[in-house]
Amino acid sequence: MKRPTLILTVLSITCAATAATAIVTWQNHAAVAGNSSKAESNELPVLFDAPKFALIDQDGKPFTSDQLTGKVWVCDFFFTSCGMICPRLTAKLVDFQNRSKDLGTTIVSFSVDPDTDKPDVMKQYAERFKADPTRWRFLTGTKLQTWEVSKGMKLSVEEQPGSQVMHSNRFMLVDANGKVRGTYDTDDADFMDRLLADAARLK
């Protein structure tokens, strides 16, 4: 019997990030805490500490994790030259931005291709999607720096043959104390409603 070839097909697609890419590194945490929106208590579980970082934003200004202290924030991982999953993830964050105005939740997008994603490139990308610069930071640095943030979030990221980057399609919710409180598979039909509800609980 021949082995299924579906996985090889998926890996051949640039930026074909799926929930499966996050499961390997996430499963131990999910097994302990479960999805945050399904917690039996009224309080969201603390999953782990968000990683510390010192990067550069779309305006070319230094931006560190300390600047998020006291703020509830949502993050994802992307790169501007991606033509498939990344625009879809960014569009979903635009939806979150528009639906969470009363919450004031900060949004952070980390580039996993910082060699290409210089500040001016990210700024053009942000303007194309009408990202609110008062609430949304697009961050870059070195490959080691941004990939370490992804791994610190317990999300997989790797480079496939042909310089194709595989990264997670999950959004992460972090509280004002730098604790990760939720993980959201963007392929789930109801993830946005759960994310908005959980962000409101942390306000």
Buried (B, 14 or more C-beta within 10 A) or exposed (E): EEEEEEEEEBBEBBBBBBBBBBBEBBEEBBEEBEBBBEBEEEEBBEBBEBBEBEBBBBBEEEBEBEEBEEBBBBBBBBBBBBEEBBBBBBEBBBEBBEBBEEBEBBBBBBBBBBEEBBBEBBBEBBEEBEBEEEBBBBBBBEBEBBBBBBEBBBBBBEBBEEEBBBBBBBBBBBBEEBBBBBBBBBEBEEBBEBBBEBBEBBE
